[in-house]
Amino acid sequence: MKKYALQIVLLLSFYSSFSQQIITRDPEITALVSQVSRDSLQAYVNKLVSFGTRHTMSVTNDKKKGIGASRQWVLSKFQQFASQSEGRMTAMIDTWTLKADGKRVDKDQEIGNVMATLKGTDPSDNRIFIVSGHIDSRVTDVMNRTADAPGANDDGSGTAAVIELARIMAKSKFSATIIFVAVSGEEQGLLGAEHLAEKAVTEKWNIEAVLNNDIMGSNNSNETNIIDNTRLRVFSEGLPAFEIDKKAANIRQYGLENDGKARQLARYVKEVGERYVENLEVVMVYRNDRFLRGGDHTPFVTKGFAAVRFSEMNENFLHQHQDLRTEKGVEYGDFSKFMDFEYLRKNTCINLANLANLAKSPGMPREVLIEVSGLSNSTTLTWQAPEAGKPKGYYILMRETYQPFWQKKFFTTELKLTLPYSKDNYFFAVQAVSESGNESLPVIPLPKR
C-alpha cells in the first residue's frame, strides 16, 4: 500500500512540474493578439496594390489611382475603426506642401501622413507610442511616378500591419496614447517621418517608443534561397545619434555602449514579443539599419526618441524597387503572391503585444540611481515612482556585462533595493510594473555620489 501511495505522490509531483506557469501573459493582450487576421492583412495589401502606383510624386486627384487615392482609402479604414472606439480614436491626414529640392522631389508636391490617434484614458498620462509603416512605393527609377509599383511587401506589409493594429486596438482602453501612422515619402528620403518627428519635437510630444515596420511579409531570400518564417529582425542603434558629444564621457566610463534608448527598446520588444507570439524569434541586429538603406525610425532616433525598425529576416531583392518584368525565366516585382501572410500575421502580433504592454504599463521610474559612494560587493538602487500610473511594484533587472539580454528579475514594492551582487560585475535597470503585469521600459541607473 505504501508503495502505491509513493507512486501516486511521484506522479502528482511529475504532473505538477509540467503545470507550472513559466511565462505570465496578460489575458487581455493574449485576446487581442488572437484577433490578428492573415486574411485581413492580405486584403489590405491587395487593396494597396490595386492603386497601381503609390509613388510620392504620383497623382493626388484621381479617386482610383496614385498616392492620393491610397491615402484616402487608409483614412477611410481608420475612420471606420474610430467609429467603434467610443470617441477615443480620431483619424486625419496631416498634409503639407513639399517644396522641390532638385533631388528626389522635382516639383512642389502635396504630401500627407495618414494618422489614427487612440487617446489614452488617463488624463495625467501624456505618454505616446507610435507604430508606423510607409504607404509610398517605387520601381527601379526612384523618380518614375507613373509605372505600376505594387509595393506589396515594401511597404504594403508595414502599412497593412498598422491598419490591422488600429482595427483591433480601437475598441480597447489604454492608459497612454497610441498613434497609428502610414507615412508618405519614405522612398524619396524619409520625408513623412522627418515631418512627423519634427512636429513631435516642436509640440513637445512625450514619445516613449516608435515601432517602425518596413518590408516584413516575405519568408525567403534570393541568392541564398533561405526560406524561414520563424525569425524577425529588430534593428536598433547602439551609441545614441542624439547629443552623443554630451553623453560620450558617461558611456565610456560606465560601459554603456550597448544600453542606449533604442537598444533597451529592442530588448523589451524581444522579451514581450516572444512572450505572446509562438514560433517566432525576435532577432536583435546591432545596427540602426541595413547597409545602403534607411527607414522611417531614423528621424526619430536622430531627435533622441527610442525607435526601432522591424524587417523580415531574409529579404528578396528581386521583389523590391524593381520594374515589373520577366528576364531569363525570373519574375521581378513586388507582388503579393511573393508574400507569406502567416508570417506577416505573426510579425503584426509582435507589434500588438508590445504596443499593448507599453500602453497599459505605468510610466518609467524616475531618478533611478545606483549608490557608488563606498566600496562593497553589494549593489543598492533607489528610484522614485513614475509620473504616470500606479505601479504594483518594480522589477530590478540584472545581467552580466557581456550578456545581450537581461538574465534576472527581482520584484519589490519598495523604492529601494540592495542586492548581493557587485555593481562592478553587472548591469542593472529598473522598470515599473502594473497590477496586470505590464512592464514599463527599463531605466539604467545613474551613479549616486
N, C-alpha and C positions, 0 to 999 in steps of 0.2 A: 504493500500500500504506500509506504514511504517512497519507494522507487517511482511509482506512478505520479505521486504528488510532486516530486522533484522534477520529473519530465514536464509536467504542466507548467510549473514555475519557469523553467527554462524556455518553454515555448512562448509564454506570455512575455518574457523578457526579450526574446528574439523579435516578436512582432512589435513590441513597444519601441525597440530601437529603430525600426523602419517607419514608425508613425510619427517620429519626432519632426517638428516643424523647423526645417533648416533655413528657409527663406520666408520672411514675413512680407506679405503683399497686402496692400490696401484694397479691400473688396471693391470700393468704388472705382479705383483705377483699373483693376482687373476687368470689371464690367465694361468700362469704356474701351479698353484695348480690344475686347472681344467683338466690338461693333465695327472695327475697320474692315471694309469690304473690298476684296480684289476686283469684284465686278464693278463697283462704283469707280474705283481708280481707273480701270480700263475704259469705262465710259467717258470719264473726264478727259483722259489722254486722247481718245479718238475724236472727241469734240474739238479739242485744241488743234489737232491735226487738220480738221476739216476747214479751218480758216485759210488754208493754202500756205501763206507765209505769215509769221508774226514778227517780221523784221522791224526793228525800232523805227526805221525810216519809211516803213510802208504806209499805205493809206489809212487815214483815221475816220473817213466819212462814208465808207462802204459798210453796209449792215451785215454782210456775209463774209467778207474777205479782209485780211490785214490785221494790224495790231489794234486798231480802234475797235473792230468788231469783237476781237477776242477779249479785250479788256471789259467791254460792256457785258459779255457773257459771264465772265468771272464775277463781276459786280452783281449780276442778277442772281447768281448762286449764293453769294454772301447775303444778299437781301432776303432771299428765301429762308436761309438759316436764321437770320436775325429775327424774322417774324415769329420764330418758335422759342425765342430767348427771354421772353417776358421783359423786353426792353433793355436787357443788359448788353446786347450786341448791336453795333451800328456799322454801316458799310459806306464806303465812299471811294472815289478815285481822286487821289491827290495829283492834280495836273499842274504843269508849268511849261513854259516855252524854253526849249533847249536851243541855245544860240550856236550857230555854225562855228566849228573850231578848226576847220581846214584839215582835219584828220579823219576820224570816223563819223563825223557829223558835218555833212557838206552843205546843209541848208538849215535854216531855223525850223524846228520841229516841235509839235506838241508831244509831250511825254507824260506818262502817268503811272503811278503805283496804285494798284488796287488793294484796298485795305479793309479788313474787318476787325473791329476792336471789341473784345469781350471784357467789359468793365468788371473790375474786382468788386466783391461785395463788402469789403471792409473799407470804410471811408478814410481810415487812418493809414491804410496801406497803399503807398504810391509806387510800389514796385511794378515794373513792366518786363514781360518776357515776350520775345519776338521769334516767330518762326517764318521762314521765307523760302521762296523758290523764284526763279525768274521766268517771266512769261514770254520773252522775246526769243526768236530763233534765227538761224542763218544757214547759208550754204558755204561753199568754199570761199567765194569772194565776199568778204565781210560787208562790202558796200552794195551787194546785189539785193535790192529790195523788192524785186518783182518775181523772181523764180520761186517755185514751191519749195518751202523749207519746213518739212513736217515737224521737226523738233519734238518728236515723241518722247525721247529719253532726255534730251538736252534742250530745254529743261521741262518738258511736259511732265516728267516724272515728279520733279520737285513741286511744280505748281499743282498737280493733281493731289499730292500729299497734303499741301496746305489747304486745299478746298475740302478734302475729306476730314481733316482735323477740325476745321471750322464747323462742318456738318455735325460731327459727333459731340464736340465740346460746347456748342452753343446752348444746349439745354441744361448744362451743369453750372454750378456756382463755385467760384474760386475766390479766395481772399484777394489775390493780386490780379492785375490786368494782363491779358494775353492779346497780342496783336498778330493777326494772320495777314501776310502780305505777299502779293505777286508783284515783284519789282520789274520795271522795264529797263532797257538799256544796258543789260549786262554784257552783251556781245560787243557793244560799242565802247566799253570801258567802265563797267560797273557804275553807270551813271545814275540809275534809280536808287541803288543802295547808298551811293555817296550823298545824294539829295536827302534821303531819309536819315542817315547818320548825322548829317549836318543839322537837320531840323531837330533831332533829338538833343544835340548839344545846345543849340540856340534856345530851345524851350525847356532845357534842364530836365529831361526825362530821366527817371531813375531806372535805367535798364540794367538788370542783373544778368541777363543771358540772352544770346542770339543764337538760334539754331538755323543754319542755312543748309538747304537741300539742293544739290545740283548734280545731275547725272547719277541716279540711284535706282534705276529699274532694269538693268541688264545683268545677266549672270555669267557672261562669257567674254573672253578677250580674243582679239586677233593675234597673230604671230604665235603666242604661247598656247592658244586653244584650251585654256583652262576654263572649266565650267564649274561654278560653285555659287550657290545662293545661300550660303550659311555664314558669310562674313561681310561686315560693313565697315568701311573706313571712317574714322573721325579725325580730321586734320586740326591741329592746334599749335599755335606758336609757343616757343619756349621763352626766350627773352622778350620782354614787352616792347612793342613798337612805340608805345606812348611814353614820352618823358623818360627814355632809357638813361639819359645823362644824369637825371636826378636820382635814379634808383640803382645805378650800377654798383656803387660802393657797398650798399647793403646786400645786394645779390651776391657779390663776390665774397664778402665777409662771412655770410651765413650759408653759402652754398645753395642758393635758391634758384639756380638756373633752370630747374625743372618744375617750378612751382608758381608760375605766373597765373593770371586770371583765366586765360584760355585753357591752359593745361589742367588746372583744377576743374574747370567745367567739363573737359574731356573725360577725366577720371570719373566724375559724377555720372556723366552720360553712360559710360560703360557699366558701372555698378547698377544703376537704376534700370537701364535698358535690358540688361541680361536678367534682371530680377523678374521682369514681366513678359519677356518675349522668348519663346522656346526656339531652339535650333538656330540661333543667330548669335555669333560672336562679334562684339564691337572691337575693332582693331584700332588701337591708337597709333596714329602716324605723327611722329615728332617733327612736323613741318607745318607751316601755315597753309601751304597749298602745294600742288604738284609743280614740277619744272615747266616753265614757259606758259603757265596757266594762271588764272586768277578767279576769285569767287566773291560773291556779294557779302561775305562775312568780313572781308578785309577792310573796307571803310570804317566798320565799327571797331575792329581791332586797333586801327591806327589812331582812333579817337579815345582809346582807353577802356572800351567796353569788353566784357568777356564774350567772345564769339568764336564759333567753330563751324567747320564745314563737314557735311555728310556726303560721301560719294561711294558708289559701288566699288567692290574690291578689285574687279578686273574689267577695265574699260576696253571697249571695242571701238577703235578709231575709224573703222570702216563705216560706222554709223553715227559719226559726229562731224559737223561742219563740212558735209560732203554734198557736191552736186549729185542729183539723182541720176544714176546711170548704172549700166552693167558692163564690165570690162573683163574679158577672159573668163567668163562664167561667174564672176564675183559681183554681187549686187551691193552698191553703195547707197547710203541714205539712211536718215534717222526715222525709220518707220516703227510703228507699234508692234509689228509682227516680230521684231527682233528683241522684244522685251519679255521679262518674266514677271508677271503681275502678282504671283505669290511672294516673290522676293520683294517687290515694291510694297506689298501689304506689310510684311514684317518690318521693313525699314520705316514705314509710316508709324507702325506701332511703337518703335523705339522713340520717335518724336513725341508721340502722345503720352507715353509713360513718363517721360522726363518733364514735359510741359505741365502735366497734371501734378506731379510730385512737387515740382518747384512752386507752382501757383497755390498749392494747398499748404505749403510749409510756412513756418514763421520766417521772419527776416533773419539775416545773418547776425550772429552775436557781434557786439561792439567792443572796442577797446580790448581785444584779445592780446594778452601779454604772457611772456614766459620769464620767470624770475632767474636772473643770472648774476645776482649780486654776490653770491658765495659759491665756493667750490663744494660740490656734492655729487653723489651718484644717483640722486632722485631728480624728478622734474616737477615743478609746481607751475600750474597755469591758472590764470584768473581772467575773467571777462565780465561784460555787462550784458544784460538782457537786450534783445533786439528791439528796434523801434516799432516794428510791425508784428502783430500776432502775440499769442500767449503760449510759449513753449511748455510742453510736458516736462522737458528736461533737455539735456545736452549730450552729444556724443563727443568724446575726445578721440581723435583718430591718431594712429601711430604707424610709422613704417621705418624700416632701416633705410639709411641714406641712399643706398644703391638700388632700392626696390622701386619699381614703377608705380605700384598701386598700394593703397592703404592696407595694412595687414591685420590690425587690431582695432576694436572699438570698445571704449569704456563709457558706460552711461552714468550720469549723475543728475540730480535735481538741483545741485548747488551751483554757485558761480565761481567755484574754485576747486581744484583737484590736484593732489600730489600723487605721482606715480613712481613706483620703484624701478624706473628706467632712466638711464643717463641721457640728459639733453644733448650731450656731445655725440651720441651714437644713433640718434633717431630724429626724424622729422615728426612734428605734431601739428594738429589742426583742431579746431572746434566748430561744430555745427549744431544749430538748434533743431529740435525735433518736436513735431506736433503730437496731439493726443492720438491721432490715427497713424502715427509713424512716419510722417512725411518730413524729410530732412532738408534743411537749407543747404546752400553751397557752403563748403568748408572755408574757414578763415585761418590763415597761417599766423601764429603769434609773432609779435614784435618783442624784442628784448626789454625787460623792465629793469632799469638800473637803480 
